[in-house]
Every structure is written in C-alpha cells, then in structure tokens.
Amino acid sequence: MIGARIKAYVKEKGIKQTFIAKAADMSDGTLSDIFNKGRKIEVTEYVKICKALGVPLDYFVKDILEGKEVE
C-alpha cells in the first residue's frame, strides 16, 4: 500500500525510478519490487526514499497515523 502511494507520487511528479534508486542508495530491482510487486518496504528503505524525494517522513502515511485508513 505504501509502495503504491510512493509510486503514484513519483509518476505524478515525473520522477524517474532510477533517480530515486540512486539517490536512496538502493537497487532498481528493490525499488521495482516495492512499487510493482507489493513487497513490504523496510523502515530504513522508507526513510531513504522520503529523503531522496524531499518529503517529510509522514507524507505517505499521515492518514494511517491519524487513524483515517487501516489496511
């Protein structure tokens, strides 16, 4: 779910997956698995991706943290 949110953001902003992978020090394959195969994202990966995108850590999970959406 979080991977899908990040993927939608990336698509909307026109950011290339390879840019994020490099900036987050991750492989393209790992990022692709998170975006396309529903692989659960590790906390450290999430932090790196948020930093690479320049968004606050709660950006993709704010509604979950506020109890507005439950998986």
Buried (B, 14 or more C-beta within 10 A) or exposed (E): EBBEBBBEBBEEEEBEBEEBBBBBEBEEEBBBBBBEEEBEBEEEBBEBBBEBBEEEEEEBBEEBEEEEEEE
